[in-house]
Amino acid sequence: MHERDTPKKNLPFGRWPSTICAERVANGTPRIAEPSIVGDMVFWLQGLPQEKGRTTIMSQPIDGSAEPASLLPSPLNARSKVHEYGGGSYLITETDIFFVQADDQQIYRIQREPSNKTIPVAITDTPSARYADLILDPAANAIIAVCESHNAESAHPSNSLVSIDLNNGNVISIIAEGADFYASPTVSSDGQYLAWLSWNAPDMPWDTTELTVTRRSANDAFCQTFATTVEGHSGHSLFLPRFHSNGDLYFVSDVNQWWNIYVVPHAQLRKNTAISQPVTQMEAEFATPQWVFRMSTYDFLDNNTLLACASTNGEWQLMTVDISKNQWPAPRKPVANAPSSISDLFADGKGTAGFIGAAPAQAPTLYLLDDNDIPLAVTTRDSRAEESEISLPAAVEFPTSQNANAYGFYYAPRNSQYKNDDALPPLIVICHGGPTAATDTAFNAKIQYWTNRGFAVMDVNYRGSTGYGRDYRHALSGQWGVFDVDDVCAAAEYAVAQGWVDKNKLIIKGSSAGGYTVLAALAFRDTFSAGVSLYGIGDLETLAQDTHKFEAQYLEKLVGSYQHQPELYQQRSPIHAVDKISCPLLVFQGLEDKVVPPNQAEAMVDAVKNKGLYVEYVTFADEGHGFRNATNIKTMLETELAFYQKVFEL
């Protein structure tokens, strides 16, 4: 019987029975990331929430002749902690697997020969160092990586770009140092050039970055002595340098407001000149904020073609770009049947390529392109709900303060068996983290968990989000705690004005920077009736003095100079406005969090509790910044549901 022919039972919103249980959400959709091709095999990272969030390396033949197989037996865990967010934690060669082991952050080697693969051998032995963004330097038989060196006598670690010699006792030599941060090393196909990105605080990589190229020296080493700055303009962000097989250097820049692809011909690199040409010119973003290493939005499908993806207003598009004629901007063609959310694009330069894709009714899946450039799923996920249970996102644009508009996706309650004709649903407004990040239309089981129970959800891309151009991305500069709060409140008010939701049952929820927006909205506005903060920030002064290096001066951009404007930090800190909070609060916190330490949550919970308000505080001893353990995720969802049902008497 079709869904519309099935009589639905009338039950209160928030009480609808659902097949999308917390355990299913926690275990159902393993996180996949960083796919790559070596020979006739495709590899990727896959999270194992049922194993406390351990990350393994998976492999599968490109032709699908065998099922996916895990290459790392328990307890091996491929995870870098550089910048605390990591990325670029593994490297596959024809004979070996190299990976950063989560426990000690050292690089290990496992031979790809099955009989030897369970015997990891450390190739680094520097306990004070962490590694990320591993790439191979074949000409030198070395690994090039970003190194983060921790010294107990320094407040923050130092960063450098290093070469790890695999021929000579794994000797480590420094290629580049002096900048605060390094990322995205890439070696030319002839082995003679190395390019990388760097930046200095207080800039973040989406503010101002520098692209540097160096030549291999007479002793076959890369070093700063021969380095040249190719691109690096104040106020311009660069992303993902890649060498074409002919030596041309491609990269992404937002010099013209939108992140587009550019190229510097090899002939100019030889002459130490750098006049770039625009490969694409679109009002679209061919990049994402570099919160983690090894992000990828384009690659060389073959010598004549780029495969690229770009986002506009939260929707991604996949395209091929013809670079064969050096005609700039180059002709491009959309790829048919591509999903609406795309990340981690990869190619081997010989016609094989793929990406991780998702859609409103499709969980993140690894795709390969067939001979006709049609995406075909390699991995399948049976964890998503039946389509009759899935709420599809509706893109919304709504007015907010300063005569500006903000954006988001609205999800109406949906359940094939239940309805409520007597009332309007509660609304959960979600604030993404970052705050320089974005939400899109990818299937999100945690959102469906709520909509299938009778909650409406508004997932907001407030000012400061990516995907709407540089000006929108930087609109939050100096205004964090103001414009983001204005926008989430405006989103809730817009949903009420449309007649979609109950104005007396408005919930705000967010994690990390989104958790700060939650607490700020509760302290400085009276729009919401309940709040849920996941490892959120309550005291900006404490955060300015107690966080990791990557974000140590981020607040200089988001708020202002703490040295010169400490009163502004106090004004924007919810911890100093607890007297204005008038609704229940639920707080989740990982006790291993180095980005937003637990003292932030504890101080906020104590202050709210002392005021006499209802507050719940749930901690997870084995979690850091973001929850990976399936048991903890299940507990979180069930606790949150019980909290809403109690607060709103659902």
KETI-141896 format. One line per field, with one value per residue (C-alpha): x, y, z. Coordinates in Angstrom, 2 decimals, m for minus. Layout:
N
xx	[X  ...]
yy	[Y  ...]
zz	[Z  ...]
This chain:
650
xx	[0.00  1.37  2.19  m0.59  m3.13  m2.23  m4.32  m2.04  m2.57  m2.87  m0.23  1.43  4.56  7.69  6.00  5.87  7.28  10.18  12.22  15.17  16.36  19.36  21.40  20.75  21.87  25.00  26.11  24.52  26.60  30.36  32.32  34.30  37.00  40.14  39.70  42.67  43.72  46.89  47.12  43.88  42.76  40.80  41.46  39.69  39.44  36.41  35.32  34.13  31.75  31.12  34.85  34.85  35.42  38.58  39.52  40.72  41.99  39.72  40.53  38.61  39.46  38.30  36.43  34.45  35.70  36.04  34.28  35.82  38.46  39.96  43.75  44.25  43.42  42.31  43.61  45.48  43.84  44.76  44.20  46.33  45.92  47.84  45.78  43.66  41.44  43.92  43.58  46.06  46.85  47.69  49.65  49.55  52.39  52.74  54.28  53.47  50.84  51.98  49.70  49.71  48.80  46.33  47.86  51.39  51.05  54.03  54.11  54.04  54.60  52.75  53.65  50.77  51.68  48.84  51.13  52.99  50.26  49.56  53.13  53.42  56.91  57.48  59.34  59.43  60.42  59.81  57.40  57.01  55.94  52.74  52.43  49.80  49.30  51.57  52.68  55.32  58.45  59.30  62.54  64.02  62.11  60.89  57.68  56.95  54.65  53.50  55.14  53.78  56.47  55.36  57.68  56.69  58.45  56.37  52.74  52.14  53.87  55.96  55.03  57.23  57.33  59.65  61.08  61.40  64.10  63.04  66.47  68.65  67.35  64.26  66.26  64.01  65.08  63.28  62.16  60.47  59.93  59.24  55.57  52.94  51.25  51.89  49.61  49.04  52.54  52.59  55.46  55.64  55.54  59.18  60.15  61.93  59.44  57.63  54.76  52.96  50.70  51.53  49.93  50.50  48.25  45.96  44.95  43.19  43.68  40.42  41.71  45.20  47.54  50.77  51.70  55.41  57.41  60.95  63.31  65.21  68.79  71.99  71.98  68.46  66.81  64.01  64.75  63.72  66.92  65.42  61.86  59.75  56.39  54.05  50.89  50.22  48.17  46.97  43.35  43.29  42.86  44.51  43.64  44.87  47.91  48.37  50.94  49.75  51.89  53.30  54.55  51.84  50.79  47.06  45.50  42.32  42.12  39.37  41.14  37.91  35.49  34.76  37.14  37.98  40.70  43.82  46.95  50.58  52.40  55.52  57.59  56.89  57.85  61.24  61.71  60.53  57.59  53.96  51.22  48.18  45.24  41.67  40.71  37.18  35.23  32.01  30.08  30.68  33.15  35.74  37.10  36.05  37.62  40.76  39.74  41.41  44.17  43.70  40.53  40.05  37.70  39.43  41.93  43.25  40.96  43.51  46.04  43.26  40.52  39.93  37.21  35.99  33.17  31.83  29.10  26.51  23.99  24.61  24.23  27.21  27.74  30.21  31.81  34.57  36.80  38.59  42.17  43.57  43.64  44.94  41.79  41.07  38.56  38.28  35.10  33.27  30.51  28.26  28.43  24.99  23.36  25.78  24.56  23.92  26.75  30.29  33.65  37.03  37.33  40.22  41.64  44.65  45.25  44.57  40.81  39.75  38.23  35.70  34.44  32.37  28.82  25.57  22.04  18.97  17.98  21.48  24.09  27.72  28.89  32.08  31.51  33.63  32.96  32.34  33.65  30.82  31.50  28.43  28.85  28.47  28.36  31.27  30.25  26.61  24.97  21.87  21.66  19.50  15.76  13.17  12.38  8.85  10.38  12.88  12.21  13.67  15.33  13.77  16.28  15.21  16.47  15.24  15.78  17.97  19.65  21.50  19.16  20.97  19.70  20.78  20.22  19.32  17.46  14.08  13.04  9.36  8.28  7.68  6.56  4.66  2.54  1.84  0.62  m0.74  m3.65  m4.17  m0.99  2.23  5.54  8.48  11.43  15.09  17.35  20.82  23.96  26.92  30.43  33.40  31.89  33.52  31.86  28.57  25.70  24.36  21.67  23.51  21.52  21.96  20.64  20.69  18.29  16.03  16.00  14.16  11.90  10.68  9.55  7.59  10.15  10.82  14.46  16.01  19.69  21.15  24.01  24.36  26.64  30.20  29.30  31.05  29.39  28.04  31.18  34.04  32.01  29.42  32.18  33.83  30.62  31.11  34.51  34.29  30.64  30.74  28.06  26.06  25.32  25.27  22.83  20.73  20.57  19.56  16.88  15.70  15.56  13.28  11.10  10.87  9.65  7.05  5.88  5.41  3.08  5.38  6.17  4.97  6.33  6.35  8.51  11.65  14.89  18.42  21.19  24.84  28.31  31.66  31.35  27.70  27.48  28.70  25.93  23.45  24.61  24.82  21.30  19.97  21.84  21.28  17.90  14.57  13.64  14.17  12.52  15.34  19.00  21.39  25.13  27.70  31.21  30.24  31.99  30.63  33.64  35.52  38.22  39.03  39.03  41.37  43.87  43.25  42.89  45.12  47.50  45.42  42.66  44.68  44.22  41.04  39.07  41.21  39.28  35.90  35.72  38.68  41.95  41.72  44.71  43.00  39.32  38.96  35.62  34.27  35.13  33.28  30.25  30.07  30.57  27.35  28.95  28.57  24.92  23.53  21.02  19.33  18.95  15.41  15.03  16.30  19.74  21.33  25.13  27.29  31.09  34.01  36.53  39.48  38.59  41.67  39.87  37.13  38.31  35.73  36.17  34.05  31.06  31.53  31.56  28.44  26.54  27.40  26.32  22.97  22.37  23.13  20.46  17.95  17.24  16.85  20.14  21.51  25.23  26.45  30.14  31.99  35.39  36.71  35.65  37.47  36.17  33.39  31.87  32.94  31.92  28.60  27.59  28.09  26.20  23.28  23.29  23.41  20.39  18.26  19.14  18.29  14.92  14.03  15.08  12.71  9.85  10.28  10.75  7.78  5.65  5.48]
yy	[0.00  3.45  5.86  8.27  5.40  4.39  6.08  7.85  7.85  11.22  11.58  14.59  15.95  14.67  11.41  9.67  6.13  5.82  3.09  5.53  4.59  6.11  2.92  2.83  6.43  5.88  2.72  3.06  5.38  4.99  8.14  7.76  10.17  10.75  8.25  7.63  5.43  3.39  1.03  m0.90  m0.35  2.40  3.19  5.30  5.96  4.60  5.30  2.41  3.85  0.37  0.22  3.48  5.52  3.75  4.65  1.98  2.09  0.30  m1.04  m2.44  m3.29  m0.56  m3.13  m4.25  m7.82  m8.10  m6.69  m3.81  m4.99  m3.38  m3.06  m2.11  m4.73  m3.54  m1.65  0.20  3.58  5.92  9.40  12.52  15.13  17.98  21.15  18.77  18.21  16.12  14.80  13.39  10.53  7.79  7.13  4.13  3.12  0.13  m1.91  m0.23  1.38  4.34  5.80  8.02  5.95  7.84  6.88  8.19  10.25  8.50  7.25  3.47  1.23  m1.97  m3.96  m4.47  m8.14  m9.82  m12.11  m9.09  m6.46  m7.00  m6.10  m2.29  m0.81  2.76  4.95  7.95  8.01  11.59  11.48  15.26  15.43  14.83  14.29  14.96  15.50  12.61  12.50  10.48  11.99  9.09  10.57  10.65  7.66  9.88  10.94  14.67  15.67  18.51  18.19  19.71  19.72  20.06  21.46  21.52  24.88  26.55  27.54  26.30  23.82  24.81  23.71  22.79  20.87  17.86  15.08  11.58  9.62  5.99  4.94  6.20  5.15  7.30  10.51  13.57  16.86  20.19  21.56  24.72  26.42  29.88  30.21  29.40  26.76  24.57  22.44  20.80  19.77  18.52  17.26  17.74  14.58  15.03  15.27  18.61  20.97  21.04  23.41  24.05  26.48  28.42  31.11  33.07  33.93  35.69  34.72  31.44  29.51  30.94  34.49  34.84  32.10  31.95  29.49  28.66  26.60  25.32  23.39  20.26  21.14  19.57  17.09  15.93  17.70  20.26  23.31  26.92  28.25  28.01  28.82  31.39  32.81  32.10  33.60  35.34  38.49  40.11  39.20  36.37  32.70  29.93  26.25  22.89  23.34  20.49  19.94  18.88  16.20  18.95  20.92  23.61  24.51  24.70  26.09  27.72  31.42  33.77  36.83  37.67  37.09  33.44  30.48  29.61  27.50  29.18  27.98  29.15  27.69  25.65  28.02  30.83  28.70  28.05  31.81  32.49  34.49  33.81  35.26  33.12  32.55  31.77  28.21  28.82  32.02  31.25  32.68  29.40  27.99  25.48  25.18  24.63  26.01  24.05  22.80  19.48  18.35  16.49  18.27  17.97  19.68  19.04  16.67  15.70  13.16  12.97  15.30  17.25  17.30  18.46  16.91  19.56  20.32  23.65  24.79  27.52  28.28  24.96  22.85  21.15  20.56  18.23  19.18  18.40  21.25  21.11  22.33  20.94  24.20  26.56  28.59  30.58  30.40  26.85  25.26  23.19  20.59  19.37  15.72  14.12  12.31  13.68  13.92  17.29  17.03  16.28  16.12  14.35  14.32  12.20  10.97  9.07  11.18  8.14  8.39  6.94  9.29  9.45  11.32  11.00  12.01  12.31  13.54  14.29  10.60  9.14  8.75  9.56  7.03  6.47  6.94  6.17  7.57  5.04  5.37  7.79  9.96  8.63  8.31  4.75  3.87  1.75  1.52  1.13  2.12  0.34  2.49  5.29  5.13  4.19  7.10  7.30  8.27  10.83  14.56  16.38  19.78  22.94  25.73  28.98  32.54  34.89  38.50  39.27  42.29  45.05  44.57  41.34  37.88  34.55  30.99  27.54  24.30  23.56  19.98  19.39  16.53  13.35  9.87  7.41  6.22  9.30  12.88  15.65  17.71  19.53  21.55  22.88  21.04  22.07  23.50  22.65  25.35  23.91  26.08  24.46  24.70  26.63  29.17  29.18  26.04  25.24  22.82  21.33  18.92  15.67  13.00  13.48  10.64  12.82  15.29  12.46  11.10  14.28  14.83  11.23  11.84  14.96  17.74  20.33  21.28  24.45  23.93  27.44  28.84  32.08  34.90  33.61  30.36  29.12  28.67  32.17  34.07  35.72  38.70  36.47  34.25  37.29  39.03  37.62  39.31  41.30  40.30  36.81  36.58  39.25  38.44  34.67  35.13  37.53  34.97  31.93  33.99  35.29  31.71  30.67  33.76  33.11  29.55  30.85  33.54  30.91  29.00  25.98  25.65  26.37  29.73  28.47  25.42  26.82  24.94  25.98  23.42  23.62  22.19  23.90  27.41  26.55  25.80  29.31  30.66  28.59  30.02  33.55  33.32  32.18  34.91  37.85  37.09  35.66  33.81  30.22  28.05  25.52  25.12  22.25  22.95  20.37  21.32  24.97  28.13  30.20  32.40  34.05  35.34  31.84  30.54  33.32  32.15  28.40  26.72  25.03  26.79  26.50  28.67  30.53  33.88  33.10  35.33  38.28  38.01  37.01  39.41  41.81  42.29  40.83  42.90  46.15  45.23  42.83  44.45  43.33  39.73  40.09  41.63  38.78  35.99  34.21  33.34  37.02  37.17  34.08  36.31  36.85  33.14  32.04  28.56  24.98  23.98  20.64  20.45  17.64  17.63  15.34  15.33  14.88  18.02  20.18  22.65  23.71  22.43  21.04  24.03  26.01  23.71  23.30  27.03  27.57  24.68  25.81  29.38  28.33  25.84  28.49  30.66  27.90  26.97  23.39  22.19  18.77  18.11  14.92  14.13  11.43  10.50  9.03  11.78  14.83  17.58  15.69  12.38  9.15  6.34  4.79  4.13  7.80  9.01  6.75  8.09  11.66  11.26  9.45  12.00  14.87  13.37  12.84  16.43  17.83  15.61  16.76  20.46  20.69  17.96  16.11]
zz	[0.00  m0.89  1.93  0.95  1.02  4.55  7.26  9.69  13.42  15.12  17.85  19.50  17.86  19.57  20.52  17.16  17.31  14.89  13.27  13.22  16.69  18.45  18.12  14.39  13.99  16.11  14.30  10.93  8.79  9.20  8.42  5.20  4.06  2.00  m0.85  m3.15  m6.07  m6.31  m9.25  m9.62  m6.03  m4.33  m0.66  1.94  5.67  7.49  11.04  13.18  15.78  17.18  18.00  19.95  16.82  15.63  12.05  9.66  6.07  3.62  0.16  m2.78  m6.39  m8.76  m10.84  m7.80  m8.10  m4.32  m1.28  0.71  3.18  6.27  6.21  9.85  12.48  15.90  17.80  15.01  14.47  11.57  12.90  12.96  15.69  14.04  14.65  16.80  13.74  11.75  8.21  5.71  8.07  5.56  2.38  0.07  m2.23  m4.54  m1.71  1.59  3.78  5.88  8.54  11.62  14.67  16.87  20.23  19.74  16.51  14.93  11.34  10.89  7.89  7.05  3.97  1.58  1.24  3.20  5.18  6.64  6.92  10.62  11.69  11.92  12.05  13.27  10.79  13.13  16.78  17.90  20.85  20.92  17.26  15.35  11.59  8.93  5.19  4.19  0.54  m1.28  m2.80  m5.17  m6.51  m3.00  m1.63  1.17  2.83  2.97  5.81  8.01  11.42  14.63  17.34  20.95  23.58  27.24  27.62  24.87  25.08  21.56  19.23  16.23  12.71  9.79  6.53  6.76  4.65  6.14  4.31  3.89  2.61  5.42  8.79  8.44  8.87  9.20  7.63  7.65  4.27  5.48  8.83  10.20  9.28  11.89  9.74  6.69  4.53  1.15  0.01  m3.59  m5.77  m9.55  m11.66  m12.72  m9.06  m9.45  m7.76  m4.45  m3.66  m0.38  1.46  4.60  6.74  9.93  12.87  13.40  9.84  9.33  6.06  4.70  5.36  3.88  2.69  0.71  m2.06  m2.23  m4.74  m4.39  m6.68  m5.77  m4.89  m6.15  m3.26  m4.23  m1.30  m1.15  0.99  1.52  m0.05  m3.53  m2.51  m4.36  m3.41  m6.31  m4.88  m1.61  m1.39  1.80  2.26  m0.30  0.54  m1.48  m1.50  m2.87  m5.12  m7.63  m10.39  m13.84  m15.51  m17.80  m14.76  m14.71  m11.17  m10.42  m7.24  m5.94  m5.01  m3.86  m5.30  m7.17  m4.26  m5.08  m4.71  m8.33  m9.95  m11.39  m13.18  m13.41  m16.46  m15.83  m17.99  m15.54  m12.56  m14.18  m14.56  m10.99  m12.31  m11.53  m13.69  m13.04  m15.37  m14.26  m15.18  m13.88  m13.34  m11.52  m8.61  m6.86  m4.35  m5.59  m2.06  1.51  4.72  5.59  9.00  8.23  5.91  2.61  1.48  m2.27  m4.71  m8.05  m9.67  m13.09  m14.74  m17.56  m19.19  m20.90  m18.28  m14.74  m12.64  m10.21  m7.79  m6.57  m4.21  m4.61  m1.87  m0.17  m3.31  m4.95  m8.65  m10.37  m13.68  m16.11  m17.27  m20.64  m20.11  m23.36  m25.31  m22.60  m23.16  m19.99  m18.49  m19.75  m21.14  m18.57  m18.69  m15.86  m14.89  m15.05  m12.13  m9.53  m5.93  m4.30  m1.76  m2.94  m1.17  m1.25  m5.03  m6.40  m9.72  m11.02  m14.15  m16.34  m16.60  m13.25  m10.70  m7.92  m4.88  m1.74  m2.49  m0.59  m1.23  0.87  0.76  0.34  3.05  2.21  m0.35  m2.32  m6.06  m9.11  m12.58  m15.34  m18.90  m19.70  m16.64  m14.84  m11.04  m9.77  m6.08  m4.84  m1.21  m0.26  2.97  4.21  7.32  5.99  6.59  4.03  1.72  3.09  6.44  5.16  5.42  2.41  2.90  1.50  0.84  2.51  2.38  5.06  6.15  9.11  10.72  8.84  5.85  5.06  4.17  5.63  4.45  5.64  5.01  6.54  7.32  8.11  10.39  8.43  9.41  7.23  10.16  12.24  11.98  14.17  12.90  16.18  16.69  15.20  15.75  17.93  15.96  16.45  15.00  14.33  14.35  12.61  14.04  12.83  12.67  9.22  7.93  6.22  6.18  2.96  1.75  2.50  4.30  8.03  10.14  13.25  11.60  10.45  13.99  14.99  12.00  12.12  15.72  14.89  15.28  12.60  11.96  10.56  9.65  9.34  7.26  9.21  8.11  8.26  6.50  3.39  0.00  m0.53  m1.53  0.35  1.56  3.22  4.66  6.24  7.31  10.82  11.28  14.50  14.86  16.36  18.99  17.18  13.54  14.02  16.90  14.83  12.02  14.07  15.79  12.42  11.12  13.98  13.56  9.82  10.42  12.88  10.43  7.73  10.05  10.10  13.82  17.35  18.53  22.12  21.36  19.76  20.49  19.58  19.28  18.22  18.69  19.27  17.77  17.21  20.90  21.59  19.36  21.37  24.68  23.28  21.85  25.22  27.08  24.75  23.15  24.30  21.11  22.27  24.90  25.34  24.38  23.73  23.65  22.58  23.74  23.38  24.53  27.38  28.24  25.37  27.71  28.90  25.33  24.22  26.83  26.80  23.42  20.88  18.50  15.32  16.81  19.43  17.66  15.73  18.08  16.94  13.67  15.06  18.01  18.15  19.97  23.46  24.52  23.54  23.99  26.94  27.78  24.38  25.22  28.50  26.79  24.27  26.83  27.89  31.23  32.20  31.18  32.88  34.68  31.30  30.53  31.28  29.80  30.38  29.13  28.17  27.84  26.44  26.82  26.00  28.82  26.41  24.44  23.78  21.48  23.92  27.30  29.76  32.06  29.58  29.99  33.74  34.40  32.31  33.87  37.40  36.67  35.18  37.98  40.62  39.06  39.74  36.13  34.98  33.51  32.58  32.11  30.40  30.00  28.08  29.49  26.22  23.81  22.51  20.24  18.47  19.50  17.76  20.11  19.08  22.68  23.54  20.46  21.38  24.94  23.64  21.36  23.93  26.63  24.29  23.37  27.03  27.73  25.08  26.20  29.80  29.04  26.66  28.28  24.96]
